[in-house]
Structures are given as structure tokens and as C-alpha cells.
Amino acid sequence: MTERSSSLDLDALESSVRRELDGKMAAREAALKNTRPIIQHSSKAIRALHRGEVDAAEDHLRQIRELIEEIEGPLAEHTDIYHAGFFYDAVKEYAEAALTMALVTGQPLPLPEDLGLHAVPYLKGLGEAVGELRRRMLDQMRIGNLDDAEATFGDMMVIHELLAALDYPDGMTSGLRRTTDVARSLIERSRADLTTTIVQERLRQRLEEASG
């Protein structure tokens, strides 16, 4: 069979798709570049909060906001990159750090729009903040601040109640149900720890009163 040359001209098509894909690649590279420092600063902010270094934590959060603002422009036209796993994980870590900051300092929780985040990574960050609250509660128990520990436990309960009430399909919430289940298990362990400590403290007080 004799081959015939094609008259099909795909130059315009190639130019069009390359323009879109080159823009998407640039947005992806920008997001990748900032993802690692966002995660690092989030982790450092949480560690600073547990050490009582609120100013240092705020400085890390400020740097995260700058990193996110830097890539908001490139991502504006490529929301699929925003929803990609690697970047979603990074902004979820930021949400966890920012929400832990509010919870530890007694400030109202910022809303997703206050942080410039979508609802799902925000909620997953909120769920993971329960683990940070458990750590704070244990620290409070260790130094005998049982009233503060009970208040922290109450915050954990309220957060879990909200997450459990948001009964949407996992496909919409990127596995929020699993985060909620983990939070529930941490709450049950915390309830047992707190109850045991309170009972022991009451017994100690009664023994002191009896011996006095």
C-alpha cells in the first residue's frame, strides 16, 4: 500500500496544549518548591508552642503565609495542582499549626477563609490538632494543672463532635473520616488518663485530710 502524506496540520493544536501544560508545569514546580518549607515551618511552630514560645511560633506561621501567598498567583488558574496530594498535605500541616496556636493561646479559631484555605485541608488540620491538644493535656496533668487539663480535654471533645457531624462521602473529604476516627481514639485514651489522674488526686487529698 502506498503511503500518502497527511494534510493534517497540528501546529496550532500543539501550541495551544503546550501553552496550557507549560503553565501547569510552572505552577506545579512553584508549589513543590514551597511545599517542603511550609511543612518544616509548621512542625517548628507546633514545637515552639509546646515549649511556650508563642512569638517564635507566630514567626514560623508568618513565614508560611508568605510562602503560600507567593504561589497563590500561579495556582489560581490550576486548582488541580492545589488539590494534588503533596500540596494539600502541606497546607493541612499549616492549618494544624495555626489552629493549635489559637487553641493554645485561647484565641477564637480562625475560619478557613481567614487562613486562605479550602475546607477539607482545614478540617483535617483541625482533626490532627486533637493530637497536639492531647500532648498539652498530658503536660498539664504532669504539673498538676487538672482544671486546665479538663478544659483542654473539653476542647478535644468539641472538635471531635464537629468532625463527626460532617458526614460527607470520603471522596469529597479526602479521608476526613479516618482523621476523625484517630481523633476519637485519642480522646478515649485521654479520657482514661484524665479520669485516673483525677481519682488518684482526690484519693491523695482525702489521705492528707485524714492524716492531718
Sequence and secondary structure as in RCSB ss.txt:
>XXXX:A:sequence
MTERSSSLDLDALESSVRRELDGKMAAREAALKNTRPIIQHSSKAIRALHRGEVDAAEDHLRQIRELIEEIEGPL
AEHTDIYHAGFFYDAVKEYAEAALTMALVTGQPLPLPEDLGLHAVPYLKGLGEAVGELRRRMLDQMRIGNLDDAE
ATFGDMMVIHELLAALDYPDGMTSGLRRTTDVARSLIERSRADLTTTIVQERLRQRLEEASG
>XXXX:A:secstr
          HHHHHHHHHHHHHHHHHHHHHHHHHHHHHHHHHHHHHHHHTT HHHHHHHHHHHHHHHHHHHHHH
HT HHHHTSHHHHHHHHHHHHHHHHHHHHHT     HHHHT  HHHHHHHHHHHHHHHHHHHHHHHHTT HHHHH
HHHHHHHHHHHHHHH    HHHHTSHHHHHHHHHHHHHHHHHHHHHHHHHHHHHHHHHHHH 
